[in-house]
């Protein structure tokens, strides 16, 4: 397979986030769910899962479904009316997803997120752990912005960017944005019959952003501008992203078969981007001193277990960045700690099997997981 083709090959993906726009899933006039389309999407998801790939779904549509059931008039809704519509709409939406996925023996887990969940370190870690656990157990997470509690100040505003935040959160390598457009055009296709889809983008330049300003979607809160904002988030996290038209049945399969779309290709991988973020962006708030046995294990690619820690210093909470040093005080690495300072002090020097007895609950086996650790 050529390098060019490989960058667009969905079968090479390990973890895929699929964002589904409202116009694909819900009849705006009647608030009914397009069950035939959803059934075909479930087929796509089942095919990916059958290949051993992990899939997360970020779905719009809760407000569009709920507003009709609550008999709201046409036009813009007040914030509290949107929240009420989301409360009833998400219930019906999740039920429809579960029914269709169940035909393929797939289990769905619903997760509602706000912007604060992706920016507050403790909430970020908790959300990431929940999603990772669902995936490990073979479930398909269904994610939506938590419209029932979000306010204008904390709303992400559109699910394109939510999809990108989720992709970054779980270190996904592929983000699929399905909506009513089939990619980024050179000019506005509604005004220029010679407009063409750009097949691949490797950098979001001012010229690319100018194209987005001329090719906005007319449906939903998101347009091409928000899709490029999502691309920036995804690419910075080492995640490739594709914009494709989702109106036809089995849109993911159509991408694999060569449907018109735009791929955004990052320079790095999710792993390299996450390691760079840990090593160079976060400010450490504590220090873990390790023994020679632990140091040898870390250099061998292992995680940092409580048994290998001889002392802890600083003021840190779960999910904070800390420095790892040897007995001489020399920095040997940096990572994200799985426990607070108080709990780490209780655990240091003890076996992982003793964690539940010491803390009263069963937490992570590691103080720092190897995926959250960068050696100096």
N, C-alpha and C positions, 0 to 999 in steps of 0.2 A: 504494500500500500504506500502511495507517495506521501511525503510530508504534508502536501497541500490537502489531500483527501483525508488524512488522519486527523487534522485539526477539526474536521466537520463530522467525524464518525461518532454517532451516538453509542454504538456498541462498545466503544472504548471507555465510556464513562463509568465511574464507580458509584457516584452519588449524584442524583439529578433532582433539581427543584423545578416543578412545573407551575407557572403562574397562569391562572385562567381568568380572563376578563368577563365582566358582567354580561356583555352583549352576546357572548357565546353560550352562556349557561342559562340565561333567564329571558323570557319574553317580557319586555318592558311594559307592554300594554296591559297584559293580564297577570303578570307576576308569577307565571307558571314556569317550572323548570323544564328545559329541553331534555327530556329523559332519553330520547333516541341518541342525541349527541353525547350525553353523559355515559350511556351504556358503551358507546364506541370508545370514549376516553378511558373507561374502566378496562376495556380490552387492551388499549395501549399500555396502561399501567401494568396490567397483568403480564404482558409480554416482556416488559422491562424487568419486572421482578423475577420472572421465570428464567431470565438470563443471569440472575444473581446480582442485579443492580438494585440499589436502594433508591426509593422515590419518595419525595415529599411534595405535597400539593398546597399551593397558596391560592386560595379561591376568593374571588369577589362574588357579589350577588345577594348577600344576606339582606341588605336594605331594599333592593329591588323586589325580592320575594316578599318580605315582611310588610312593606307599605301597602300592597294590594290586599293582603289578608286583614290589615287593620283599617282598610277603606280610606286611606289618606287621599286627598284630592291631588290632581296633577300639579306640578310645579315644585319649587324648592321647599324642602322641609326644614323646620327649625332643628337645632341640635338635639333637643330632647326627643323630638319626633323621630329623627334618624336613629337614635339610640333605642327607642321603643321598637322601631321597624326591624332593626338588627336583632333584637332579642327574640322576636318571633320568627324572623326569616332564617337565622342561623340554625335554629332547631330543625326546620324543614329541609334546609340545604344539607346539613350533616346527615340526616336520615336518608336522603336520596343518595348521597355518596356511599353510605354504608351499604345500602341495599344493592347498588350496582357492583361494588367491590366484592360483596359477599358471594355473588355469582361465580367469582373466580377464587373463592376460598381465601380472600384477603381481608384482614381486619384493619379498621380505621381507628385512629386516635385523634381526637380534636384538641387543638391548642390555640388559644386566643392570645395575641400579643399586642402591646402598645409600643410606641417609640421608646418609652422609658425602660421597657424590658430589654431593649437592645443597646442601651447606653449605660444603665446602672450595672456595675460590675457583678454584684451578687445576683441580681435578677437575670442578667445575661448568662451567667454560669448555670443557674438553676434551669433556665429555659433550654440551654444547650444540652444539659444532662438529661432532661426529660425527652427531648427529641432523639438524642443518641440512644436512650434506652428503648424507645419505641422502635427505632430502626433495628436495633440489635435483636429485638424479640420478633421481628418480621412484620411489624405493623406499618401502615402507611399513614404518616401524620397529615392531617388536614388543618391548615393554618389560615387564620384570617386576622385582620386587625380587630382589636377588641372594641368595636363601635359602641357597645353597650355602656362602657365606662369612659371611653376616650373623650377628651374635650378638644376644642379648636387649637389649644396651645400644645397638646401632646400627640395629635394625630399625625401619622405618617403621610396621610393625604391621598395616597394611591397605593395600590397593591403591586405595582411594578417595583417601586423602591422597597416595599416590604419583602418582596421575593428576593431582592438582592441582599437585604440585611439577613434574611434567613439563610441564604446560600453562604454568606460569609460566616455566619454563626456556626454552621455545622460543617464548614470546610468542604462544601460541595464543589465538584469540578465542572458542573454544567448547570446553567440556568436557562430554561425555555420560557419565553414570554409569548403566550398565545393571545392574540387580540384580533382586531378587525383590519389590521394592516399586515402586509407580507414582507416587511423589511424597511430599511432606510433607503429612500430614493434620492437620486442626484438633485432633483427639483420636485416641486409639487406635482404629482401625477394627475391631479384634478385640473390642472391648468396647462400642463405641458405633456403632449402626447409622446414626446421623445424621452420622458423621464425613465430612468432605469434603476433597478434595485442594485445597491452596492453589495456584492457577495460577502466581502470580508473587511473588517475594520481592525486595525492593530493599535490605533491610538486615537483618543478623542481630541481632535484638533479644533481650532476655531472654525475651520472650513466645514468640518463635520457638524459642529453645533449649529452653524448657519443653515445647513440642509435640514436639520431637525426643526428649526423654527418655521420652515416652509411646508412641513409635511406632518402637521399635527392630526391626530385622530379626532373625529367628531363625536366619539362615543365614550362615556365614562369620564372619570376625573383625570385620567392619565392621557397623555398624548405622546408624540415622539420625543418631546423635550424631557418628559419624566422617564422615558425608556433609556435615553442617553444618561440621565442621572443614575439610573439603575446599572447601566453598563459600567460607569466609573466605579461604583461600589464593588461590583462583581469582579472586574478586571484587577482592581487593587488587591483583592483577596485571592488572586490567582485562579479565578473561575471564569471559564468561557461562557458567553451568553449568545443566544440566538433569538431573533425576533421573527415570528412567523404568523401567517394568517391561520386562525383556528376554526374558521366557519365550516369547513368541510369535515366530514366524519373522519375519525382516526387521524387527527392532525399530527401527532407525533410520528406515526408510521409514514405519513406523507413527507415529513422532513427527512426521514431516512431514505425515502425513495427519490429525493432530489427536488422537492418543492421549492419554489422561490422563497428566499429568506436571507437575512443578514446575520453573519456570525461576527462576534466581537472576541478577538483572540488575545489573551493576556500574555505578558512576557514570562511570567513564572507559573508555578503550580500552587494549589491551596496550601500545601505543606511548606513550601519555601516562603510564601507570603506570610503565613502565620508565624514561622520562626523569625522572620525579619521583624515582624511587629513586636514580638516578645523581646527580642534582643535589643532593638534600637528605639522603640517608641514609648514603652511603658516605663514609668518611674518606680523603681523598687521601693517597697515600704518595710522590708524586713530582711532577715538573714538566717539561713539554716547552715549550721556547721555539721559536716559529715565526717565519718571515720574512713579509714583506708579501704575497707571492704565495700562500702557504699560507693566510694569514688571509682573503684575498679568496675563495679556493676554499671555505673553511669556511662563510663567510657566504652562499655560493651553494649550500649544501646538499651539498657534497662531503665525502669522507672525508679524514682527515689522512694524507698519504703521507710516507714517510721523507725524500724530497727536500726537503720544506718545513721540516724541523726543523733548527735550528742548534745546539741544545744540549739536554742532559737533566740533571736533578738529582734527588736523593732516593734512596730505596731501595724499589724496587718489583719485583714479579714479574708474569708474564703474568696478565692478568685483573684486576689491581689498578686502583683509581681514581687518576687523575692530573689535575693542573690544566694547562690549556693557556694560555700567556701570550704576549704579543707582545714585541717588542724592548724596550719600555719597562718590562716587568715587570707590565703590566696583565693581569689575568685575562680571558680571552676565552671560556673554556669549561671543561668537565670531561668526562672520559670514561673508558672502560675500555680500557687499553692491551693490545695484542696480543702484546707482547714484554717480556721482562725488561729491567731497566736495562742489564745487560751487553750484551745483543743490540741494544737501542735505540741504544746508543752506537756500535756497529759500523755500524748502518744509517743513522744520521742523515746527511742530505745526499746520499744515494745514491738511484738510481732503483729502483723496485720490481723491475725485471728483473734487478737485481744481487743480490737477497736470497739466492738459493740459493748463489751463488758466495761470498758473504761469510760465511754461516752454515753452509754444508754441508748444508742441507736447505731445502725449499720451504715457506715459511710463508705467512701472510696478506700480501696486497699492501699493506695499510694498517697504520700504527701504531695508529690508532684508526678503526674503521669508523663511518660516519655514524649508524648505528642505535645505536651505543654512545656517542654524543657529544651533549652538551647545551651550547649556546652561552649565554653570560652575557647 
